[in-house]
Amino acid sequence: MTLSAPALYRDHMMLILFRSRLTDTAGDDYARMADAMLAHARTFPGFVDVKSFKADDGERLTVVWWQDEETLKAWASDSKHRAAQHAGRERWYEYYKMDVAKIVRVSNFERSAQPAAR
């Protein structure tokens, strides 16, 4: 994920923290929908990146970055996304919790691939 600092501070990139636990019956149908939604999200202007993690206790965390509030709102109101949300509540999620935040500062460090001169 690379975004220049001037764009970041002008538009306030958005961050979604989506914590969830799947039901015992969530299976291949859930995986297909999740893959389809990820592919669909990647086609949206303003989608930046996504990372997913699973804790030892089974809770899942998906972190999604959007360019700004406007592009996130477009995703939130998308009809395919809304249908997937409905199916998730009806069939696949034991629970979910979502936090939406504006990123106000970013600090990055990346080690150089070249060894330091001695």
Secondary structure, DSSP 8 states (H G I E B T S, - for coil): ----HHHHHHH--EEEEEEEEE-TT--HHHHHHHHHHHHHHHTSTTEEEEEEEE-TTS-EEEEEEESSHHHHHHHHT-HHHHHHHHHIIIIIEEEEEEEEEE----------SS----
